[in-house]
Structures are given as C-alpha cells and as structure tokens.
Amino acid sequence: MYNANCAMKKQLLIPLLIVLFLIIGTVIVVLLGKGYGLNLNGNGPILSGTGLLVATSSPDGAQVIINGHLTTATDNTINLAPGDYDVKIFKEGYFAWEKKITVKKEVVSKADALLFPTAPQLTSITNVGILNPVIDPSLTKITYSVASQSAVKNGIYVLDMSVRPILTLQNASSQIVQDITNAFSLATLTWSPDSAQILATITKGDISTKYLLQTNTLNQNPQDVTETIDSVNSSWQKIKADKDTAQLNSLPKNLRTVVASDFSILQWSADETKILYQASQSATIPLIIEPALIGTNSTPQIRDIRKDEIYVYDIKEDRNYLILSSLPTSQFANGELPLMWYPDSKHLVYVHDGRIDMMEYDAQNQTTVYAGPFVDDYVFPWPDATKLVILTNLGNPNISPNLYTIGLK
C-alpha cells in the first residue's frame, strides 16, 4: 500500500514540476524580453532591470562604440543598465554617426544611423547646359530650360525622378514645349500645386506673356492665359488651400489650434508625420499626448518656441526640436527654401555657405556631404532617398551648368 502511494505521489509530482519549470521559464523569458539581465555577483546570479538598445545602420555591418568601447556590430540588440550613453556608429568610407542616447529600464531605445559616404559619386543627368531648374510641390519632378541648342531642341523640359529610365538618367527628361512658338527657354517657370501644369512667363521689355503648359505631353499649341491669369491663379489657390486644409484636419483637434496660431509651415515630411516650421510667434506648445509615450527619441526637446526660429514637430511622438535659431531671408536664394525634408522623413537637407549638409530631424549629426561647386543653391532630393541633385559647372566658368546627382547610398 505504501509503495502504491509513493508511486502515485511521484506520478503527480513530475507533471507539477514540469508545469512549475514552464512557468518559471516563461517568466524569465518575459523578463529578458523586457530588458532584464543576469547580474552575477558574490551572492549568486540576480535578475536585474536593464534596457534594450537596438543598433541599426544603413549600410549595415558598422561598428557600434558605446562610451568609447567597441561593443558590437549594427543590426544587433544590446542589454544596458539604465543611464545615458555616448553611442558612435562607424564604418570605413563613411562619416561617423554619434548621439547621446538615454536607456531606461524595460524600454527599447534605438540607434538608427544613416551613414553618408565620405567620397560620394557624382553623375551627370544633363549634358547640354540648362537654366533655372525648379522642383515641383511633390518633390518628384524638376522642370528646367535649355537655350543652347536649335529652336526645336530649345525650350522647357521635365525630369520625372520617380520614373526609372531604360538606359541612363540622361534619357529621363521629356521636352514639353519648343522655342518655335516663343522663347520658352527664357521663361520664368512656376509649378501648379498639383504638379500637373507649369506656368511659363516670358517677358520682353514691359510686356509679359503667360502660357499654361501640361507637363505630361509636348505642348504643340501652348495655351496663352495672359488675359485669364486671374482665373488660373484662383484655381491654383483653391487646390493649395484644399490640400492645406486636408493636412491640417488630419491633426488631432487640440494640435490644430496650436499649428494654426503658432506655426508658419515650411514643409511637411513625405510621410506627413513631422512638420518643418518657423514660429510665427513666441508661445508654449502644450502637451498633446498625455501621458508621454515611452521609448521616444531621447534628444532634448524644446516646447517654448520663439518667433522666427525654425523647428521640427514630431506628430507621432509629440516632441518638438529646435533646428535653426533663425533663417534670414537672404538665405532664400532664388526664392527657394535652403532647408528641406529628405524623402525618408528622418533627415533634413540644409544648403548654406556654399555647402550641402544633412542632419537628422532633431538637428543631430549635421554632416557636410558636399562642398564642391554648385550654382545658386539649386539642390533637390531624389525621391527614393538615395541621392541629391545639384546644378553645377564643376567650377568651370566657361561651360554652362548641368544637373548632376550626388550618390549618398
């Protein structure tokens, strides 16, 4: 009888031990997933609270240096005790990426580095000499003029950067009007808000003639809208107003009031999750998301904004960053903004003092990626975020400038 009871107890004990083992194992796995780690000391192993740092880079395979110590390679997750860390990500042939990152208990922090080459490749897009390139509102098309060829080849062209050419980028432009009807190569060009049309203004003496051109075809008989320009402008203003209203209405209601009263919007990011703006007045941005999200960007933010200073507001994280103390109108060469979003919505392109800088949307890691010659601050981002487009004569004043790409990946 005794042996039978012992056997029954063993049969019950084994399943209980298995269940207990599974429960303990599950708890440990969950704790490790939250960032806890084993801290070995003289009293035996202790499970202590840590945070996780996810280190990634483009290109991958870069070194991750934490507080001066080579720790791992990118595309890896590191357990760290809570605290502030100086993180450096480096790869041969690229500018280093550095940032102070705060690691918190049970929180995943990110070090996501886009590395820029120290010797970017320069590739020509045009080779006949061009004038006055202008990018469209969608940042996918560039229109420009050619005046150095025959009347048939001279005129206005459109480069659609979203279309992959069959051969080279030099075949990617399409002519939309020729100089046969008028001197379109000398026109001032303005895009419609929907990028479907271009207004070409040709001025001779005191007389200006305005033509409305379609951008997807060769305009054999350009439409003269000189006498109806008010109607065209009214139509364009409505398109822009409707778009601005739609973007504003996409914001949380309590944020809309702040944006409408305190922001002079310069540009939305491509994914419309961030706003590049100039403060229209000094104010304090109230907390929009309460309680504040965890695991957000650890770069210190500024919510007390000052008139005329330049900021980026991150809608998803409800965080605001100072980008520039001011942006004098003298920096608006040819009416173009010298600060613009890069298409990845994580970086800004800043054109100033004869060089091109890239910086993260929180103004960290400002890096000069090009300091060679280029004309009149004509700099445009390529839509797939792999390169920039510039207008340059490569420093030779005896040749007409052309469009070139600066490869960043």
N, C-alpha and C positions, 0 to 999 in steps of 0.2 A: 504493500500500500504506500509506504514511504517513498519507494523508488518511483512509483507511478506519479506521486505528487511532484517529486523533483523533476521528473521528465516533463510534466505539464508546465511547471514554472519556467523551465528552460525554453520550452516552445513559445511561451508568452513573452519571455524576456528578449529573445532575439528580435522579433518584429518591433518591440518597443525601442530597443537600441538602434535599430535601423532608422525608425521614424525620428528619434532624437538626433541621430547623426545627420539626417537630411535637413532637419530644422536648423541645427547649428550651422551646417554648411551653407544653407540658403541665406541665413543672417549675415555670415561672414562675406559671402559674395555681394550681397546688397550693400554692406558697409564699405567694401572695397570699391564698389561701383560709385559710391558717394564720395570717394576720395580718402577713406581711412586707410592707414597703412600700419604694418607691424613695426613697432619701435622696440628694438632689442636693448635691454639694459641689464644691470646686475640682478634685478629681481625677476628676470624672465621676460618673455615676449608680452608686450602690451599693445593693444589696438588703439592707435592714436588718430585724432582727426586731422586730415590733410585736405588740400585742394588739388584739382587736376589742371594742368597746363597743357593744352593741345597746341603743338607747334607744327605749322604747315608753311610751305613756301612754294612759289612758282618762279623758276623751276624748282623741282623737289631735289632732295639729296643734299641740302645745305647743312652746314654745321650750326648747332644750337649752343650758344655760350651763355651760361647763366652766372651772373655775378663774377665774370672773369674766368669761369671754369667750363671747359668743353664738356658738355653733358650728354648730348645725343645728336642724332640727325633729325631733320624735319620729317613730317608725317609720322609723328610719334606723340604719345601721351605720357606726361611726367607727373608723378606724385610729389607735391611740395608742401612743406609746412606753411601755414598762413603767414603772409607778410608781403613786402614789396621786393620785387626782383628786377635787376637790370638784365634784360634779355637782348642778346645780339644774335642775328641770323646772318651767316656769311657763306658765300660760295665764290670760288675763284672766277674772276672775269666779270663780277657784278658788284655794284655798290652794296655796302653792308646796310642792314636794317637794324635799328635799335629802338628800344622802347622800355619804359618802366611800367611793369605790369603788377597789379595787386592780385595776389592769390588769397582766396577766402576759403574757410572750412566748408567742405561739402559742395563747393561751387566749381563749375568748369570755366576756366579763363582761356582766352585764345591769343595766340601769337601767330597772326596770318600775314606773311611777308610777301609782297610782290617785289621781286628783285629786278633792278634795271641794269642792263649791260653797261660796262664802262666804255665799250667801243661799239656803239650802235651802228648798224649798217644803213648807208644812205643809198636810196634807189630812186631814179628819176621816173616821173609819171608822164610829163610832157617834155618835148624837145624843140618846140618851135618858138618859144618865148610867149609868155602870157601876161595879161594885165588884170589887176583888181579882182582877185578871187573873192567870192562871198559864199559863206556856208548857209544852208537853209535851216529853218527852225527845228527840223527833226534831227539835225546833225548827221545826215546821211548823204547829202548831195552838196557839191560845190559847183557854182557857176563861175565862169571866167570869160575873158575876151581874148581874141587873137587878132593882131593887126599887122603882122609881119609877112603874111602870105598874099596870095591872089585874092581878088574880091570874092571868089567862090569859097575859098577856104577861110577867109577872114570872117569874123562875126562872133557869135556867142555860143559857148559850149557848156554842157552839163556833165560833170563826173559823178556817177552814181556809185558811191563807195560800198553800197550794200550788195552790189552785183559782182560776182566773181568773173573776171574776163577769161575768155578761152585761152588767150596767149599771155600777154603781159598787161600791166596796168596802163601802158601807153595806148592800148586799144580800148580802154574803158570809158573814154569820153565820147559824147554824141553832140554833133552840131545841131542847134535848134533854130538858128537864123543866120543868113549870109549877109555880107555887106553890099549885095547887089541892089537892094531897095534903098538902103540908107547906111550911114556909117555906124552900124551897130557895135563895131569893135571899140568905139569911143564912148559908148553909153554908160550911164550910171545904172547899176543893177540892184533891184530890190525884190526879195522873195515874198510871195504871199504867205500868210500864216499857215496854210495847209500844204505848202510846198508844191502845189500843182501849177502855179503860174509865176512868171517873172515880169516885173515892170521895168522896161528899158527906157531911160530918159536920155534923149540926145539933144544937146544944147549947142546952138550955133548963134553966137552973139547974144542978143536978148531974147531969142526965141527958143523955147523948149518944146520938143515933140515927144509924146509918150506913147509907147507901144506895149500892148499886153500880149505876152508870149506864153504858149503852152510848153511845158517842159518835157513832154514825152514824145515829141514829134518835131520834124523840121517845119517851121512856120513859113510856108511859101508866100503867103499874103499876110504879113504881120498886121494885127488889128490896131489901128490908130485910135487911142482912147483919150486924146488930149482934151476934147470937149466934154467928155463924160468921166473925167478922172475923179470927180467928187463921188460919183456913184460907185466906182471901183474901190476908193478908199473906205467908203461907208460899208461896203460888203466885207472888205478885209477886216475892218474894225469889229464887225459883228462876229466874224469867225474867231478872232482872237479873244473877244470878250466872252463868248460862249465857252471856249476852252479854259480860260482863266476861271470862270465861274464853276465849271465842272471840277477842276482841280481843287478849288477852294472848298467846294461842297463835299469832296472826298475826305476832308479832315474831320476829326472829332469836333463836335459843336463848340466845346469850350476852347479849342485851339483856334477855330476860325476867327473869333473875335480878336485874339492876340495877333494873328497873321495880318488881318485886315487893318489893324490900327498901328502896329509897330514894325511890320516887315515891308521893305521895298524889295520885292522878289527879283533877284537877278537871273536865277535859273533853277529849275527842278532837276534832280538827278534822273537818270534814264529810267530807273525803276520807280520813281516818284515816292521814295521813302525818305528823302532828305531834301532840304531847301537851302540853297545858297542865297543869302540875302544881305542887304545893307539896312542897318537900323534906321528907320525913318524918324524915330525919336528915342530919347532915353527912357527906359522902362525896365520892369522886372517881369520875367516870364514865370508865371505861376506853374506849380506842379500840375501836369496834365494827367499823368499816370500815378495813382496812389493806391497801395504803397509802391515805392520804386521797384523796378524789376531787378532781379539778381543776375549776376553773370554778365553785366553790361560792360561796355568799354570803360576801362579804368582811368583813361586820361581825364584830368580835372576839367570840369565844365564851368561855364560862366552863364548865369541866368540874369545878372544885372547887365543889360545891354546899354551901350552908349551910342548916341546919334552919330551916323555916318560910318561907324565901324562895320566890318564885314564878318559875318558869322555863317556857320552851318548848323541847322537844326535837324536832329535825327528824330523823325516822327515815331518810328517803331520803339525806340528806347527812351524817348522824351529827354534827350540830352542836347545841350547847346554848346558850341565851341567857337572861340574867337579865332578867326583866320588872319585878318589883317587889321591893324589899328585904323587905317584909312585907305581909301582908294581914290587919289586925286583924279580929277577929270583929265589932266594932262596924260594919264596913263591909258586913256581910251583912244589909242591910235586908230585913225580912220573910223571912229565911232564904234570900234569893236571892243568888247569886254576882254581885258587881258587875263581874266580868271574864269575858267570854265570847268564843267564836270568832265571827267574821263568816263567813257561809256560803262565801265564796271561799277559805277555809282559808289566806289570806295575811295577814289582819288580825284584830285583837282590838278588841272594844268595851269601854271602861273607863268605868264610871259612878262618879263621885266628886265630892264637894264641890259638888253642885248643877249639874254639867255632864256632858256626854257627850263623851268623847274617842275617836278612832280612832287605832290605832297598828299598825305592821307587826309581824309575828310575832317579829321580832328586837328589838322595842321602839324602833325608829327611827320618825321622823316622827309623833310623837304630836301630834295635831291636835284642837282643840276644835271639834266640828261643830255643837253645840247647847248654849246656856247659858241658854235660856229656862225658864219654869216647867214642872215636871213632878212627878208625885206619887210619893213613896215609892220612888224609884229603879226604877220599873216601866219597863224598856227592853228591847225584844226586836228581834232582827234579822229582816228579811224574807228568806225562803228563797232568792230569786233575787239577793240581794246588791245590790238597788237602793235600799233604804230601811231605816229603823228605825221601830219602833212605840213610842209612848210613851203614858202615861196622864197627861192634863193638863186643868186647868180654865182654862188660858190666863191664870192669875193672878187669876181672879175667884172669890173665896171664896163667892159667893152662888149659884154653879151647881155641879152635880155634874160630876165629871171624865168625859171621854170618851177613846176611843182615837184617836190621830192618827198619821199617817205623816210621817216626815221624809225627803224625797227627797234621795238622795245621788248620783243619776246623772241 
